[in-house]
Amino acid sequence: MNSRSNLPQWLVCACAVGLITALFAPSPTFADRAPTVVWKNGGSPGVFSVAYWGDMLVTAEDDVKIWSRSGDAINQTISASSALCVAVSPFGGQYIAAGGGDDYTGGWVTVWRTSDWTPVYYMSYAYQVWGLAFSPDGSKLALGTARQQSGKYNPRICVLSVPDFLQAGQIIWSDVEGSIESIAFCPDNQSLVASASEGTIRRYDISSWPALPVWSSMHDPGVYSVAISSDEQTVASAGWDGTIRIWNAGDGSYIRTLTGHEDMVWSVAFSPTDPNLLASGSWDTAVKLWDVANGSVVQTLSGHAAHVFGVAFSNDGEELASGAAACDAVLCWGEVMLWEVDTGGNLADLAQGHSNEVRGLAFSRDSARLASASPDNTVKLWDAETGNALETLLIYTDVYSVAISPDGHYLACDSLDWVEFWDIWSYTRIGDMRSHTEQVNAVAFSEDGQYVASVSDDGNVIITAVPALIVDQVLDLHTPWEVKAVAFSPDGQLMVTGDNGYQSQYGRIILWNTSDWSYSDTLDGHTGGVSCLAVSPTGQVLASGSTDTTIKLWSLPAGDELRTLAGHTTGVVALAFSADGAALASVDAWGGTLRIWRTVDGTLLDTYNLEPHGGAYAVACSADKRFLSYGCSDTTLIVAENPFPPPKGDLNCDGVVDGFDIEHFIQALDDPNGYVADHDGDPYPLCDLQLADTNGDGRVNGFDIDSFVALLEG
């Protein structure tokens, strides 16, 4: 199917309806967005530079890393050494360049082709490379470094042609102490502005290399960053003295000084859509937005716990990314934060909500609330949309497990050797169940909300009726000190419990019929204890995590072993399926990783480094596909934009298959080989074309129409 004229009329009409709906639908507000998150990737010396690559974010932090827009999913790590700056070529980002180095081995610049991550250019230099920029038309790459001659540092600027990366010209900035700290191309593609660490700013015509007049040095002692406004009228420079200077880009005349930061300003960036909006990042940990027309502060964005080194606007000017670095007595780490430019809003990790590690998590079925449990004797309720704390429930003793009823009315949690029950509509405690004799390890609501199952070190599984809080059943097939996990199937017909193999040396999984709470089957296969269980939303797959470091997937109700997921280095302590069951999240408390798996074939999709948080003990996914939450041993509770892959047919990647995907599907059918940009020239996410292959045959054509319609209707 090669043209839109060949498309069925119903699909064209449906597309028109979708377009009309989209045009008159209310524009999303900040509250409609999923939370972004502060990401702290431990062991890194810090995030020194950030840049946007379409919907992705590129950071220089020792290695060069490619992140999803939420900042919590590493899509690619490019091996480098002490990376200090990054730049992305325009028009789709065919190339990513990075520069860096250290005082001992010198500097370097590498350019990668993003289609296959092949390095297409590498050059070493005597000193570190801090300045790097592509020209607006993508035809040139400029880099700045320092070069020592006769005891002096003579900064050098080199310009390379793209795509052959041959040197097109260079200039030695003679008789200047220091190094090139920042480079910015002018929109004319023929001139650039550069700053030196001793405080001087110069503009160059790169076609003939004459230096235009040196702009007066008012920074003391150095200039770390320069930026040019989108209308080429203004230059901003950031300095050691904690100020930002605004200059006339034409003649270099001084306009004004922006003051407000309390430490050196390391980076500045102009909005691509508003030439009067400037962002700055400082060692005072703040990011500021300025109106350069009058010199006023528009917003102060607080949230970093470290020196801010880099700021970058998204191509549409709606988001701002900032990167920071810090060290304590033990390790160094980096931070990346994303901000809403219009509101200055950042929905970040819910740090320090608890005073002890987060052990249990549960979302309400409507995804509006998140409950977190901790050995600090509290369960906290949060607004999952905003991260605001709603209520703190004081529990008698340490809490390790929490569950919310399907209707969102009741909450159950363990409290030593009993289970506490709360009405969370009114935040009142309604009672407890005290029939266990040892520590309760896990609790779960049945699908109809009428029962809570609790498992304990006494070896019993107790079924309690809710809200009467009457013990209905005591199931005793597990031996003492073994049973650690419990879960219900979505159809309400099965309950699953797992033990840690304390007596038998291997973990067993027992299936129970909920109609009469009778024994159904035993699943064997783990060589260690079963520490956690999860049933997919479809009810067809059971996941079990074990101290043997593996995850096993089983078919339900048959109980056949489907596959083993290996990759964790220590025992798996928590599992959560995505809302459509296509992916599975897992955490290990001591290995310090959160992993995302594709359930259909067991492929490892992503690995998150949680070592800075001391590992994680709990993970949960919201039913509306929007949020992934994980609780860490350093007391941090993180709510992140759901990193699970979008389903087939979700061509706008908003998490659902609906009428808003129709236009994209038509365009994919119209030009499957060239489906990389919409009619406005904005790039689509890289996943789109794959998601248009709704029948899974590896091609996008008319045979996908029926399956796409089925996804729309289902």
C-alpha positions as CSV (number, residue, x, y, z in Angstrom):
1,M,0.0,0.0,0.0
2,N,1.9,3.0,-1.3
3,S,-0.5,6.0,-1.2
4,R,-3.1,7.4,1.1
5,S,-5.6,7.2,-1.8
6,N,-5.5,3.4,-1.5
7,L,-6.6,3.5,2.1
8,P,-10.1,2.3,3.1
9,Q,-12.6,5.2,3.4
10,W,-13.5,4.1,7.0
11,L,-9.9,4.6,8.0
12,V,-9.7,8.1,6.4
13,C,-12.9,9.1,8.1
14,A,-11.7,7.7,11.4
15,C,-8.6,9.7,11.0
16,A,-10.6,12.9,10.4
17,V,-12.6,12.2,13.5
18,G,-9.5,11.7,15.5
19,L,-8.1,15.0,14.2
20,I,-11.2,16.9,15.1
21,T,-11.2,15.4,18.6
22,A,-7.5,16.3,19.0
23,L,-8.1,19.9,17.8
24,F,-10.9,20.6,20.2
25,A,-9.6,18.6,23.2
26,P,-8.4,20.7,26.1
27,S,-4.6,21.1,26.0
28,P,-2.8,19.1,28.7
29,T,-1.9,20.8,31.8
30,F,1.1,20.2,34.0
31,A,-1.0,18.1,36.2
32,D,-1.7,15.8,33.2
33,R,1.9,14.9,32.9
34,A,3.7,12.0,34.4
35,P,6.3,12.7,37.1
36,T,9.9,13.2,36.0
37,V,12.6,12.1,38.4
38,V,16.0,13.0,39.8
39,W,18.3,10.3,38.6
40,K,21.5,9.7,40.6
41,N,23.8,7.3,38.7
42,G,26.3,6.3,41.4
43,G,30.0,6.0,40.7
44,S,30.0,8.7,38.0
45,P,32.2,11.7,38.6
46,G,29.2,13.9,37.7
47,V,27.1,15.2,34.9
48,F,29.0,18.0,33.2
49,S,27.0,18.5,30.0
50,V,23.5,17.8,28.7
51,A,22.0,18.0,25.3
52,Y,18.7,16.9,23.7
53,W,18.6,14.3,20.9
54,G,15.0,14.3,19.7
55,D,13.0,12.8,22.5
56,M,16.2,11.6,24.2
57,L,18.7,13.3,26.5
58,V,22.5,13.0,26.1
59,T,24.8,13.4,29.1
60,A,28.5,13.6,29.5
61,E,29.4,11.9,32.8
62,D,32.6,9.9,32.3
63,D,30.8,7.8,29.7
64,V,28.3,9.3,27.3
65,K,24.8,8.2,28.1
66,I,21.5,8.4,26.1
67,W,18.4,8.6,28.3
68,S,14.7,8.6,27.8
69,R,13.0,11.9,28.4
70,S,12.0,10.8,31.9
71,G,15.7,10.7,32.8
72,D,15.4,7.2,34.4
73,A,16.0,4.8,31.5
74,I,19.4,4.4,29.9
75,N,18.9,3.6,26.3
76,Q,22.6,3.6,25.3
77,T,25.9,3.9,27.1
78,I,28.8,4.9,24.8
79,S,32.2,4.1,26.3
80,A,34.3,7.2,26.8
81,S,36.9,8.4,29.3
82,S,36.2,11.5,31.4
83,A,33.6,13.0,29.1
84,L,33.1,16.7,29.7
85,C,30.9,18.0,26.9
86,V,28.5,16.7,24.3
87,A,26.9,18.1,21.2
88,V,24.2,16.7,18.9
89,S,24.0,17.5,15.2
90,P,20.7,19.1,14.0
91,F,18.0,17.7,11.7
92,G,17.5,14.3,13.4
93,G,20.8,14.0,15.3
94,Q,22.8,11.8,12.8
95,Y,25.9,12.5,14.9
96,I,26.7,12.8,18.5
97,A,30.0,14.3,19.5
98,A,31.7,14.3,22.8
99,G,34.9,15.8,24.2
100,G,36.8,15.4,27.4
101,G,40.0,14.3,29.0
102,D,42.0,14.8,32.2
103,D,45.2,16.5,33.4
104,Y,47.2,13.3,33.0
105,T,46.3,11.7,29.6
106,G,45.2,14.9,27.7
107,G,42.1,15.5,25.8
108,W,40.0,13.9,23.0
109,V,37.0,14.3,20.7
110,T,35.0,11.5,19.4
111,V,32.0,11.6,16.9
112,W,29.6,8.7,16.7
113,R,27.1,7.9,13.9
114,T,23.8,7.3,15.8
115,S,22.3,4.9,13.3
116,D,24.7,2.1,14.5
117,W,26.9,3.9,17.1
118,T,30.0,3.5,15.0
119,P,32.7,6.0,15.9
120,V,33.4,8.0,12.7
121,Y,36.0,10.4,14.1
122,Y,38.5,10.5,16.9
123,M,41.4,12.9,17.7
124,S,43.5,13.3,20.8
125,Y,44.8,16.6,22.1
126,A,47.3,17.7,24.6
127,Y,44.7,19.2,27.0
128,Q,41.1,18.7,27.9
129,V,38.3,19.6,25.5
130,W,35.5,21.6,27.2
131,G,34.0,23.4,24.2
132,L,32.0,21.6,21.5
133,A,29.3,22.8,19.1
134,F,27.7,21.8,15.8
135,S,26.7,24.7,13.4
136,P,23.0,25.2,13.0
137,D,23.1,23.8,9.4
138,G,25.0,20.7,10.6
139,S,27.9,21.3,8.2
140,K,30.6,22.1,10.8
141,L,31.7,20.9,14.2
142,A,33.8,23.3,16.4
143,L,35.9,22.3,19.4
144,G,38.0,24.2,21.8
145,T,40.9,23.1,23.9
146,A,44.2,24.4,25.4
147,R,47.6,24.0,24.0
148,Q,50.8,24.7,25.9
149,Q,53.7,26.4,24.1
150,S,56.8,27.8,25.9
151,G,55.1,27.6,29.3
152,K,51.9,29.3,28.1
153,Y,48.4,27.9,27.5
154,N,47.4,28.9,24.0
155,P,43.8,28.0,23.5
156,R,43.0,26.5,20.2
157,I,39.7,26.4,18.2
158,C,39.4,23.8,15.5
159,V,36.5,23.6,13.0
160,L,35.8,20.2,11.3
161,S,33.6,19.8,8.2
162,V,30.7,17.3,8.4
163,P,30.4,14.5,7.4
164,D,34.0,13.9,6.4
165,F,35.3,15.5,9.7
166,L,38.3,16.9,8.0
167,Q,39.8,20.0,9.5
168,A,38.4,23.0,7.8
169,G,40.4,25.6,9.8
170,Q,41.9,26.5,13.2
171,I,43.0,29.5,15.2
172,I,45.4,29.8,18.0
173,W,44.2,32.2,20.7
174,S,47.7,33.5,21.5
175,D,48.9,35.1,24.6
176,V,46.0,34.1,26.7
177,E,46.3,32.1,30.0
178,G,43.8,29.3,30.3
179,S,41.6,27.3,27.9
180,I,38.5,27.5,25.8
181,E,35.6,26.8,28.1
182,S,32.6,27.2,25.7
183,I,31.8,27.6,22.0
184,A,28.5,28.7,20.4
185,F,27.8,29.0,16.6
186,C,25.9,32.0,15.3
187,P,22.8,31.3,13.3
188,D,24.6,32.4,10.1
189,N,26.8,29.3,10.3
190,Q,29.8,31.4,9.4
191,S,30.8,32.9,12.8
192,L,31.1,31.6,16.3
193,V,31.6,33.0,19.8
194,A,34.0,31.5,22.3
195,S,35.0,32.1,25.9
196,A,38.3,31.6,27.7
197,S,38.9,30.6,31.3
198,E,40.8,33.9,31.9
199,G,37.6,35.9,31.2
200,T,37.8,36.9,27.6
201,I,35.1,36.5,25.0
202,R,35.8,36.7,21.2
203,R,33.8,36.3,18.1
204,Y,35.3,34.8,14.9
205,D,34.4,34.8,11.2
206,I,35.4,31.2,10.5
207,S,35.5,31.6,6.7
208,S,38.6,33.9,7.0
209,W,39.5,33.5,10.7
210,P,39.9,37.1,11.6
211,A,39.1,37.7,15.2
212,L,36.5,40.4,15.7
213,P,37.1,42.8,18.5
214,V,37.7,41.3,21.9
215,W,34.8,41.9,24.2
216,S,35.7,43.6,27.4
217,S,36.4,41.1,30.2
218,M,34.1,41.9,33.1
219,H,34.1,38.5,34.6
220,D,36.7,37.8,37.3
221,P,38.5,35.6,36.7
222,G,37.0,33.4,34.0
223,V,34.1,32.8,31.6
224,Y,32.7,29.2,31.6
225,S,29.9,29.4,29.1
226,V,28.5,31.4,26.2
227,A,25.2,31.3,24.4
228,I,23.6,33.1,21.5
229,S,19.9,33.9,21.3
230,S,17.8,32.4,18.6
231,D,17.4,35.8,16.9
232,E,21.2,36.3,16.9
233,Q,20.9,39.7,18.7
234,T,22.2,38.8,22.1
235,V,25.1,36.9,23.7
236,A,25.1,35.7,27.3
237,S,28.3,34.7,29.2
238,A,28.5,33.0,32.5
239,G,31.4,33.4,34.9
240,W,33.4,32.5,38.0
241,D,32.2,35.6,39.7
242,G,28.6,34.3,39.9
243,T,27.2,36.7,37.3
244,I,25.8,36.5,33.8
245,R,26.7,39.3,31.3
246,I,24.5,40.2,28.4
247,W,26.2,41.5,25.2
248,N,25.1,42.9,21.9
249,A,26.0,40.1,19.4
250,G,26.7,42.6,16.6
251,D,29.4,44.9,18.1
252,G,30.1,43.2,21.4
253,S,28.9,46.1,23.5
254,Y,27.9,45.4,27.0
255,I,24.2,45.6,27.8
256,R,23.6,44.5,31.4
257,T,24.6,42.1,34.2
258,L,22.3,39.5,35.7
259,T,22.9,38.9,39.4
260,G,21.2,36.4,41.7
261,H,23.3,33.3,41.9
262,E,25.4,32.8,45.0
263,D,28.3,30.9,43.4
264,M,30.0,30.6,40.0
265,V,27.7,30.2,37.0
266,W,28.9,27.3,34.9
267,S,26.4,27.2,32.0
268,V,23.8,29.3,30.2
269,A,21.4,28.4,27.4
270,F,18.8,30.5,25.4
271,S,15.3,29.1,24.7
272,P,15.0,28.2,21.0
273,T,11.5,29.7,20.9
274,D,12.0,32.8,23.0
275,P,15.1,34.9,22.5
276,N,14.5,36.7,25.8
277,L,14.4,33.6,27.9
278,L,17.7,32.4,29.3
279,A,18.5,29.5,31.6
280,S,21.6,29.3,33.9
281,G,23.1,26.6,36.1
282,S,25.3,27.4,39.1
283,W,27.4,25.8,41.7
284,D,24.9,27.2,44.2
285,T,22.8,24.1,43.1
286,A,20.1,26.4,41.5
287,V,18.8,26.7,38.0
288,K,17.4,30.1,37.1
289,L,15.3,31.3,34.2
290,W,15.9,35.0,33.2
291,D,14.1,37.6,31.1
292,V,17.2,39.1,29.5
293,A,15.2,42.1,28.2
294,N,14.9,43.5,31.6
295,G,17.3,41.4,33.6
296,S,14.7,39.9,36.0
297,V,14.6,36.4,37.4
298,V,11.5,34.5,36.0
299,Q,12.0,31.3,38.0
300,T,14.4,29.8,40.4
301,L,14.4,26.0,40.1
302,S,15.5,24.3,43.3
303,G,16.0,20.6,43.7
304,H,19.6,19.7,42.8
305,A,21.8,18.7,45.7
306,A,25.0,19.3,43.8
307,H,26.8,21.8,41.6
308,V,24.9,22.4,38.3
309,F,27.3,22.1,35.3
310,G,25.0,22.0,32.3
311,V,21.6,23.3,31.1
312,A,19.8,22.6,27.8
313,F,16.4,23.4,26.4
314,S,14.3,20.9,24.4
315,N,13.8,21.7,20.7
316,D,10.3,23.0,21.4
317,G,11.4,25.1,24.3
318,E,8.9,23.5,26.6
319,E,11.4,21.5,28.8
320,L,14.7,22.3,30.4
321,A,17.3,19.7,31.4
322,S,20.0,20.3,33.9
323,G,23.0,18.2,35.0
324,A,24.9,18.4,38.2
325,A,27.8,16.7,40.0
326,A,28.8,16.2,43.6
327,C,31.0,14.1,45.9
328,D,30.8,13.1,49.5
329,A,33.3,11.2,51.6
330,V,32.4,7.9,50.0
331,L,31.5,8.4,46.3
332,C,30.7,10.9,43.5
333,W,27.5,11.0,41.7
334,G,25.6,12.9,39.0
335,E,22.1,14.2,38.8
336,V,19.8,15.0,35.9
337,M,16.6,16.9,36.3
338,L,13.9,17.8,33.8
339,W,11.7,20.9,34.3
340,E,8.5,22.3,32.8
341,V,9.5,25.7,31.5
342,D,6.1,27.2,31.7
343,T,5.6,26.3,35.4
344,G,9.0,25.6,36.7
345,G,7.5,22.3,38.0
346,N,9.6,19.3,38.7
347,L,8.0,16.1,40.1
348,A,11.0,14.5,41.5
349,D,11.9,11.7,43.9
350,L,9.9,11.7,47.1
351,A,13.1,11.8,49.1
352,Q,13.2,11.7,52.9
353,G,9.5,10.9,53.1
354,H,10.4,8.0,55.4
355,S,13.1,7.9,58.0
356,N,14.0,4.3,57.2
357,E,14.2,2.2,54.1
358,V,11.1,1.7,51.9
359,R,10.0,-1.9,52.0
360,G,6.5,-2.1,50.5
361,L,4.6,-0.2,47.7
362,A,1.1,-0.4,46.4
363,F,-0.8,1.7,43.9
364,S,-4.6,2.2,44.1
365,R,-6.4,0.7,41.2
366,D,-7.3,4.1,39.9
367,S,-3.6,5.1,40.0
368,A,-4.4,8.2,42.0
369,R,-2.7,7.1,45.2
370,L,0.5,5.4,46.2
371,A,1.1,3.7,49.6
372,S,4.7,3.2,50.9
373,A,5.6,1.1,53.9
374,S,8.7,1.4,56.0
375,P,10.3,0.0,59.2
376,D,10.0,3.5,60.5
377,N,6.6,2.4,61.8
378,T,4.6,4.3,59.2
379,V,2.7,3.8,56.0
380,K,2.6,7.0,53.9
381,L,-0.1,7.8,51.3
382,W,1.0,10.0,48.3
383,D,-0.8,11.7,45.4
384,A,0.8,9.7,42.6
385,E,0.3,12.6,40.1
386,T,2.0,15.3,42.1
387,G,4.1,13.5,44.6
388,N,2.4,15.4,47.5
389,A,2.1,13.6,50.8
390,L,-1.5,13.0,51.7
391,E,-1.4,11.2,55.1
392,T,0.9,9.3,57.4
393,L,-0.5,6.3,59.1
394,L,1.2,5.4,62.4
395,I,1.6,1.7,62.7
396,Y,2.5,-0.2,65.9
397,T,5.8,-1.5,64.7
398,D,8.0,-2.0,61.6
399,V,6.1,-2.3,58.3
400,Y,7.3,-4.4,55.4
401,S,4.2,-5.1,53.2
402,V,1.2,-3.0,52.2
403,A,-1.8,-3.6,49.9
404,I,-4.8,-1.4,48.8
405,S,-8.2,-2.9,48.0
406,P,-9.3,-2.8,44.4
407,D,-12.0,-0.2,45.2
408,G,-9.4,2.0,46.9
409,H,-11.3,2.0,50.2
410,Y,-9.2,-0.2,52.5
411,L,-5.5,-0.6,53.2
412,A,-3.8,-3.6,54.8
413,C,-0.3,-3.8,56.2
414,D,1.8,-6.1,58.4
415,S,2.7,-5.0,61.9
416,L,4.9,-7.6,63.6
417,D,2.8,-10.7,63.9
418,W,-0.6,-9.2,63.0
419,V,-2.2,-7.3,60.1
420,E,-3.6,-3.8,60.5
421,F,-6.5,-2.5,58.4
422,W,-7.3,1.1,57.6
423,D,-10.1,3.0,55.9
424,I,-8.1,5.3,53.7
425,W,-11.1,7.3,52.5
426,S,-11.2,8.7,56.1
427,Y,-7.6,7.8,57.2
428,T,-8.9,5.9,60.2
429,R,-7.8,2.6,61.6
430,I,-10.6,0.0,61.6
431,G,-8.9,-2.9,63.4
432,D,-6.5,-5.7,63.1
433,M,-6.1,-9.5,62.8
434,R,-3.9,-11.2,65.4
435,S,-4.1,-14.9,64.5
436,H,-0.5,-15.2,63.3
437,T,2.2,-16.1,65.9
438,E,5.3,-14.9,64.0
439,Q,6.3,-12.1,61.7
440,V,3.9,-11.4,58.8
441,N,5.8,-11.2,55.6
442,A,3.3,-10.2,52.9
443,V,-0.3,-9.2,52.5
444,A,-2.6,-9.2,49.4
445,F,-6.2,-8.3,48.6
446,S,-8.3,-10.7,46.6
447,E,-9.6,-9.4,43.3
448,D,-13.1,-8.8,44.6
449,G,-11.7,-7.0,47.7
450,Q,-13.6,-9.3,50.1
451,Y,-10.5,-11.0,51.5
452,V,-7.0,-10.3,52.6
453,A,-4.4,-13.1,52.5
454,S,-1.4,-12.8,54.9
455,V,1.6,-15.1,55.1
456,S,3.9,-15.4,58.1
457,D,7.0,-17.1,59.5
458,D,4.6,-19.3,61.5
459,G,4.1,-21.1,58.2
460,N,0.4,-20.3,57.9
461,V,-1.6,-18.5,55.2
462,I,-4.6,-16.8,56.8
463,I,-7.6,-15.5,54.8
464,T,-9.4,-12.6,56.6
465,A,-12.8,-11.3,55.5
466,V,-12.9,-7.5,54.9
467,P,-14.3,-5.3,56.5
468,A,-15.6,-7.7,59.1
469,L,-12.0,-8.7,59.9
470,I,-13.0,-12.3,60.7
471,V,-10.6,-15.1,60.0
472,D,-12.2,-17.2,57.2
473,Q,-9.4,-19.8,56.6
474,V,-6.0,-21.0,57.9
475,L,-4.0,-22.8,55.3
476,D,-1.0,-24.7,56.7
477,L,0.8,-26.6,53.8
478,H,3.9,-24.4,54.3
479,T,6.3,-25.2,57.1
480,P,7.4,-22.5,59.6
481,W,9.9,-19.9,58.6
482,E,9.3,-20.6,54.9
483,V,6.3,-18.8,53.4
484,K,7.3,-15.3,52.2
485,A,5.1,-14.2,49.3
486,V,1.4,-14.2,48.2
487,A,-0.5,-13.0,45.1
488,F,-4.0,-13.3,43.6
489,S,-4.8,-13.9,39.9
490,P,-6.8,-11.0,38.3
491,D,-9.8,-13.4,37.6
492,G,-9.9,-14.1,41.3
493,Q,-9.8,-17.9,40.8
494,L,-6.3,-18.6,42.0
495,M,-4.1,-17.5,45.0
496,V,-0.3,-18.2,44.8
497,T,2.1,-18.5,47.7
498,G,5.8,-19.0,47.7
499,D,8.3,-20.2,50.3
500,N,12.0,-19.7,50.8
501,G,13.1,-23.3,51.0
502,Y,14.3,-23.0,54.7
503,Q,13.6,-26.7,55.3
504,S,13.6,-28.1,51.8
505,Q,16.6,-26.2,50.4
506,Y,14.6,-24.9,47.4
507,G,11.7,-22.7,47.0
508,R,8.2,-24.0,46.3
509,I,5.2,-22.2,44.8
510,I,1.8,-23.4,45.8
511,L,-1.4,-22.7,43.8
512,W,-4.8,-22.5,45.7
513,N,-8.4,-22.5,44.4
514,T,-10.1,-19.5,45.9
515,S,-13.6,-21.0,45.5
516,D,-12.9,-23.2,48.5
517,W,-9.3,-22.4,49.4
518,S,-8.2,-25.9,48.4
519,Y,-4.7,-27.0,47.3
520,S,-4.3,-27.0,43.5
521,D,-0.7,-27.6,42.5
522,T,3.0,-27.2,43.5
523,L,5.5,-25.6,41.1
524,D,9.2,-26.5,41.6
525,G,12.2,-25.2,39.7
526,H,14.0,-22.6,41.8
527,T,17.3,-23.6,43.4
528,G,16.8,-21.0,46.1
529,G,14.0,-19.5,48.1
530,V,11.0,-17.8,46.5
531,S,11.0,-14.3,47.8
532,C,8.4,-12.5,45.7
533,L,5.5,-13.3,43.3
534,A,3.5,-11.3,40.7
535,V,0.6,-12.3,38.4
536,S,0.3,-10.6,35.1
537,P,-2.8,-8.4,34.5
538,T,-3.9,-11.0,31.9
539,G,-3.8,-13.7,34.5
540,Q,-1.9,-16.0,32.1
541,V,1.6,-15.6,33.5
542,L,3.0,-15.9,37.0
543,A,6.5,-14.4,37.8
544,S,8.5,-15.6,40.8
545,G,11.7,-14.1,42.1
546,S,14.2,-16.1,44.1
547,T,17.3,-15.9,46.2
548,D,19.0,-17.9,43.5
549,T,19.1,-14.6,41.6
550,T,16.7,-15.7,38.8
551,I,13.1,-14.9,37.9
552,K,10.9,-17.7,36.5
553,L,7.8,-17.2,34.4
554,W,5.1,-19.8,34.6
555,S,1.8,-20.3,32.7
556,L,-1.5,-20.1,34.5
557,P,-3.5,-22.0,35.4
558,A,-1.4,-25.0,34.0
559,G,1.7,-24.1,36.0
560,D,4.2,-24.9,33.1
561,E,7.6,-23.2,33.3
562,L,7.9,-20.8,30.4
563,R,11.4,-19.3,30.8
564,T,14.0,-18.2,33.3
565,L,15.2,-14.6,33.4
566,A,18.9,-14.4,34.5
567,G,20.9,-11.2,35.1
568,H,20.6,-10.1,38.7
569,T,23.7,-10.8,40.7
570,T,21.9,-11.1,44.1
571,G,18.5,-12.3,45.2
572,V,15.4,-10.8,43.6
573,V,13.2,-9.2,46.3
574,A,10.3,-7.5,44.4
575,L,8.4,-7.9,41.1
576,A,5.8,-5.9,39.2
577,F,4.2,-6.4,35.8
578,S,3.4,-3.5,33.5
579,A,-0.3,-2.8,33.1
580,D,-0.6,-4.8,29.9
581,G,1.6,-7.6,31.1
582,A,4.1,-7.1,28.2
583,A,7.0,-6.2,30.6
584,L,8.2,-7.0,34.1
585,A,10.1,-4.9,36.6
586,S,12.4,-6.5,39.1
587,V,14.7,-5.3,41.9
588,D,17.5,-6.8,44.0
589,A,18.2,-5.1,47.3
590,W,21.9,-5.8,47.4
591,G,22.9,-5.9,43.8
592,G,21.7,-2.4,43.4
593,T,19.7,-2.7,40.1
594,L,16.2,-2.4,38.8
595,R,15.7,-4.3,35.6
596,I,13.0,-4.2,32.9
597,W,12.2,-7.5,31.0
598,R,10.0,-8.2,28.0
599,T,7.9,-11.1,29.1
600,V,7.1,-12.7,25.7
601,D,10.8,-13.7,25.1
602,G,12.6,-12.8,28.3
603,T,14.7,-10.0,26.7
604,L,16.3,-7.6,29.2
605,L,15.2,-4.1,28.0
606,D,16.8,-1.8,30.6
607,T,18.9,-1.9,33.8
608,Y,18.9,1.0,36.2
609,N,21.8,1.5,38.7
610,L,20.4,2.0,42.2
611,E,23.6,1.8,44.1
612,P,23.5,5.5,45.2
613,H,20.2,4.6,46.9
614,G,21.6,1.5,48.5
615,G,19.5,-0.8,46.4
616,A,15.7,-1.3,46.4
617,Y,13.3,-3.5,48.2
618,A,9.9,-2.7,46.5
619,V,8.6,-1.9,43.1
620,A,5.0,-1.2,41.9
621,C,3.3,-0.2,38.6
622,S,0.2,1.9,38.2
623,A,-2.8,0.4,36.4
624,D,-3.1,3.3,34.1
625,K,0.4,2.6,32.6
626,R,1.7,6.0,33.7
627,F,3.9,5.4,36.8
628,L,6.6,3.1,38.0
629,S,7.6,3.4,41.6
630,Y,10.4,1.9,43.6
631,G,11.4,2.2,47.2
632,C,15.1,2.3,48.3
633,S,17.1,1.5,51.3
634,D,18.3,5.1,51.7
635,T,14.7,6.1,52.5
636,T,14.1,7.4,49.0
637,L,10.8,6.7,47.3
638,I,10.9,7.4,43.6
639,V,7.9,7.8,41.2
640,A,9.0,7.8,37.6
641,E,7.4,8.1,34.3
642,N,6.5,4.5,33.3
643,P,9.5,3.2,31.3
644,F,7.8,0.1,29.9
645,P,7.7,-0.1,26.1
646,P,4.4,1.2,24.6
647,P,2.1,-1.4,23.1
648,K,1.7,-2.2,19.4
649,G,-0.4,0.4,17.7
650,D,0.4,3.2,20.3
651,L,2.0,5.3,17.6
652,N,2.1,8.5,19.6
653,C,3.6,6.7,22.6
654,D,1.1,8.0,25.1
655,G,0.5,4.6,26.6
656,V,-2.9,3.8,25.0
657,V,-4.1,2.8,21.5
658,D,-6.9,5.2,20.6
659,G,-8.1,7.6,17.9
660,F,-5.1,9.8,18.4
661,D,-2.9,7.1,16.8
662,I,-4.9,6.9,13.6
663,E,-3.2,9.7,11.7
664,H,0.2,8.3,12.6
665,F,-0.8,4.8,11.4
666,I,-2.0,6.3,8.1
667,Q,1.3,8.1,7.6
668,A,3.2,4.8,8.4
669,L,1.2,3.0,5.7
670,D,1.7,5.9,3.3
671,D,5.5,5.8,3.6
672,P,6.9,3.1,5.8
673,N,10.5,3.6,4.6
674,G,10.5,7.3,5.2
675,Y,8.3,7.4,8.3
676,V,10.7,9.6,10.3
677,A,9.1,13.0,10.5
678,D,5.6,14.5,10.5
679,H,4.3,17.2,8.2
680,D,5.8,19.9,10.4
681,G,9.2,18.3,10.3
682,D,9.3,17.2,13.9
683,P,10.8,13.8,14.4
684,Y,8.6,11.0,15.7
685,P,9.9,8.7,18.5
686,L,12.1,6.0,17.1
687,C,9.6,3.3,18.2
688,D,6.8,4.5,16.0
689,L,7.5,2.5,12.9
690,Q,8.0,-0.7,14.9
691,L,4.7,-0.1,16.6
692,A,2.9,0.3,13.3
693,D,3.8,-3.3,12.5
694,T,0.7,-4.4,14.5
695,N,0.6,-8.0,13.1
696,G,4.3,-8.6,13.9
697,D,5.5,-9.7,10.5
698,G,8.3,-7.3,10.4
699,R,6.7,-5.0,7.8
700,V,4.3,-2.1,7.7
701,N,1.6,-2.6,5.1
702,G,-2.0,-3.2,4.5
703,F,-1.9,-6.5,6.3
704,D,-1.6,-4.5,9.6
705,I,-4.9,-2.7,9.2
706,D,-7.1,-5.5,10.7
707,S,-4.9,-6.0,13.7
708,F,-4.7,-2.2,14.2
709,V,-8.5,-1.9,14.2
710,A,-8.6,-4.8,16.7
711,L,-6.3,-2.9,19.0
712,L,-8.4,0.3,18.6
713,E,-11.6,-1.7,19.5
714,G,-10.0,-3.7,22.3
